[in-house]
Amino acid sequence: MNGSVRTSIMPYDERDEETGQFTSSFSHQEFLEAIEALSGQASTQEVADEVGCAYRTAYQKLTELEDDNEISSKKIANARLWILTSE
């Protein structure tokens, strides 16, 4: 190794020019489709695996969807179950 530091950016992350923060490039629709593919309800980890993102990214996006009344959730033991809301 030549002493240089390698940094890797996950394929789903982009750096915001103004803040320098990494932001996910996943859309809310991808998370809705993931829950739908998982029979309309799924844990955070199941959604993260289906979308191909980190648990933290999935939790953040799912929380945003719940705030927008796109999905609902309930706590079961130490997990959160995300449920598509009926239209």
C-alpha positions as CSV (number, residue, x, y, z in Angstrom):
1,M,0.0,0.0,0.0
2,N,1.4,3.4,-0.9
3,G,0.1,5.2,2.2
4,S,-2.8,6.9,0.5
5,V,-6.2,6.8,2.2
6,R,-9.0,5.1,0.1
7,T,-12.5,6.3,0.6
8,S,-15.4,4.5,-0.8
9,I,-18.8,5.8,-1.5
10,M,-21.7,3.5,-1.4
11,P,-23.4,3.4,-4.8
12,Y,-26.6,4.7,-3.3
13,D,-25.0,7.7,-1.7
14,E,-24.4,11.2,-3.1
15,R,-22.6,14.1,-1.4
16,D,-24.6,17.3,-1.2
17,E,-22.4,20.1,-2.6
18,E,-23.6,22.7,0.0
19,T,-23.6,20.7,3.2
20,G,-21.0,18.0,2.4
21,Q,-23.5,15.4,3.8
22,F,-24.2,12.1,2.1
23,T,-27.7,11.7,1.0
24,S,-29.5,8.7,-0.3
25,S,-30.5,8.6,-4.0
26,F,-33.3,6.2,-3.4
27,S,-36.9,7.5,-4.0
28,H,-39.8,7.0,-1.7
29,Q,-41.5,5.0,-4.5
30,E,-38.7,2.3,-4.3
31,F,-39.6,1.8,-0.6
32,L,-43.3,1.6,-1.3
33,E,-42.7,-1.0,-4.0
34,A,-40.5,-3.0,-1.7
35,I,-43.2,-3.2,0.9
36,E,-45.7,-4.1,-1.8
37,A,-43.3,-6.9,-3.0
38,L,-43.1,-8.1,0.6
39,S,-46.9,-8.8,0.9
40,G,-47.8,-5.3,2.0
41,Q,-46.0,-5.4,5.3
42,A,-42.3,-5.8,6.3
43,S,-39.7,-5.1,8.9
44,T,-37.2,-2.3,8.4
45,Q,-34.4,-4.9,7.7
46,E,-36.6,-6.7,5.1
47,V,-37.2,-3.4,3.3
48,A,-33.5,-2.5,3.5
49,D,-32.6,-5.9,2.0
50,E,-35.3,-5.6,-0.8
51,V,-34.2,-2.1,-1.8
52,G,-30.5,-2.8,-1.3
53,C,-29.7,0.0,1.2
54,A,-28.4,0.4,4.7
55,Y,-30.8,-0.2,7.6
56,R,-30.5,3.5,8.7
57,T,-31.4,4.7,5.2
58,A,-34.5,2.4,5.1
59,Y,-35.6,3.5,8.5
60,Q,-35.3,7.2,7.6
61,K,-37.2,6.8,4.3
62,L,-39.9,4.7,5.9
63,T,-40.3,7.3,8.7
64,E,-40.7,10.0,6.1
65,L,-43.4,7.9,4.3
66,E,-45.2,7.4,7.6
67,D,-45.1,11.1,8.3
68,D,-46.7,11.6,4.8
69,N,-49.4,9.0,5.6
70,E,-48.2,6.7,2.8
71,I,-47.6,3.9,5.2
72,S,-48.2,3.0,8.9
73,S,-46.2,1.1,11.4
74,K,-46.5,-0.7,14.6
75,K,-43.9,-1.9,17.1
76,I,-43.7,-5.6,17.6
77,A,-41.2,-6.7,20.3
78,N,-37.9,-4.9,19.3
79,A,-38.9,-4.4,15.6
80,R,-41.1,-2.1,13.6
81,L,-43.5,-3.5,11.1
82,W,-44.2,-1.2,8.2
83,I,-47.6,-1.6,6.5
84,L,-49.0,-0.1,3.3
85,T,-52.1,2.0,4.1
86,S,-55.2,1.1,2.2
87,E,-56.5,3.6,-0.3
